[in-house]
Amino acid sequence: TAGYHRYWAHRSYRASPVLQWFLAMAGAGAAQGSIKWWSRAHRAHHRYTDTKLDPYNATEGFWHTHIGWIIFKPHIKQGKVDIS
């Protein structure tokens, strides 16, 4: 959660290029998809919580919320993602 979640999706702290590389490798190694894709999905989750547009909508059930949304990639409404 320090990389994909806190750093790229929420931009809640600053990170050196070395730390950015480490966090990117850790996220990739955890099979979470690309930084851009994950960040877009997470921001959509906050914007559309528990609606049909929420990629990991809790009303879809436990398995969908935790892993199903990664396996069966949902359509995510287009938006801008800043990962610079």
SULRADA-V263887 format. One record per backbone hydrogen bond with DSSP energy under -0.5 kcal/mol. CO is the residue of the C=O (numbers start at 1). NH is the residue of the N-H. Records with the same first field share a line. If there is no record, write none. Layout:
# SULRADA-V263887
CO: NH, NH
This chain:
# SULRADA-V263887
1: 6
2: 7
3: 7, 8
4: 9
5: 10
6: 12
7: 11
16: 20
17: 21
18: 22
19: 23
20: 24
21: 25
22: 26
23: 27
24: 28
25: 29
26: 30
27: 32
28: 31
34: 38
35: 39
36: 40
37: 41
38: 42
39: 43
40: 44
41: 45
42: 46
43: 47
44: 48
46: 49
48: 51
51: 54
53: 55
54: 57
57: 60
58: 61
61: 65
62: 66
63: 67, 68
64: 69
67: 70, 71
68: 72
69: 74
71: 73
75: 77
81: 83
